[in-house]
Amino acid sequence: MNENRYSAAAAALPGGQLLVTGGLNQPIINVNSTELLTETGWENTVPFLSFTIAHHCMVTVNSTTVMAIGGSQGGSYSGKTHYYSTGTNSWVEGPQLKYSRDFLSCGRIRRDQESQEMSIIVAAGDDQAAYLSSTEILDEGSNEWRTGPELPFGIFYSQMVEDQRGGVVLIGGRSPSTTHLDTLFQLPHGGKNAVWTEMDQKLEMGRHAHTAFLVSDNIVDCS
């Protein structure tokens, strides 16, 4: 990459491109820079953010838009969100979360049990006073986050993966009583009757501040 960074976040753009934002390049120095990975390598063609950001999350909203959510913005815990559009090559502030969240997780989930419409979900994190068990959901076309299903306990430093049925799985993290969680919690949709369920499957090794992503059953095509 063009800049060393950790506690950054990334989201996919069309054509296999990857947008990375923020992070820290020294123990206490946040950055506001962005980098775009294309077929030719890392480029600085996406405008830098007007503030430093770290410990946030990013999600692909649709084929032209990604969203940076929460984290430490300008050195303070934040609930602000920002959209990046490939059409305008610019950042625009989005609807603010109900709660400021650091070390949160986010993804896309079915709006409810009957719908195939996808919403954005954020879960868990740290608000400086406590680990959060709350979740928030932003439905398509809405300008306000709604309260989603509550997790069984507060978690931060976890990772969220979207499953193949329109739900999400929250993997690992840290809780008030456990430094490295081996748990997987599944949420099938974002409707009022949805409940987080702990899966029977466990991580072989408990972990936090990790990376997780969905892979197909056949990740190598030798044809």
ZIWO-V985884 format. One line per field, one symbol per residue. ss: DSSP state (H for helix, E for strand, - for the rest). phi: phi as a letter, one per 40 degrees, with the letter a starting at -180 (. if undefined). psi: psi as a letter, one per 40 degrees, with the letter a starting at -180 (. if undefined). A space follows every 50 residues. Layout:
ss: ???
phi: ???
psi: ???
//
This chain:
ss: -----E--EEEEEHHHEEEEE--EEE--EE---EEEEE--EEE------- --EE--EEEEEE--EEEEE--EE--EE---EEEEE----EEEE------- -E--EEEEEE-------EEEEEE--E----E---EEEE-------EE--- -----E--EEEE-----EEEE--E---------EEEE---------EE-- -----------------------
phi: .cacabfcaaacbdggcbbbbghbbadbbcbbcbabcbcchcbbccdccc acaafcbbaccacbbbbbbfgcbggbdbbcbacbbccbfabbcbccccbc abfcbaabaddacccbccbcbbafhbbgcaccbcbbbbcdgcbacbcbcc ccacbagcbbbcccbgcbbcbghbbdbbcbcbcbbbbcabccccbcbccc cbccbcabfbbaacbccbcbbbc
psi: iehhiifaiiiiiifeihhhiaaieidehiieiiihhadeahifehiiie iihifaiiihdaeehihhhaahhfeihieiihhhhddefihhhahiidih hifiiiaiihdaddiehhihhiiaahfddihheiiihhiheiehhihaih idihiifiihhhieeeaihhhaahidehdgieihhhhdieideihhhhid iiidhiiifaiiihiidgehhe.
//
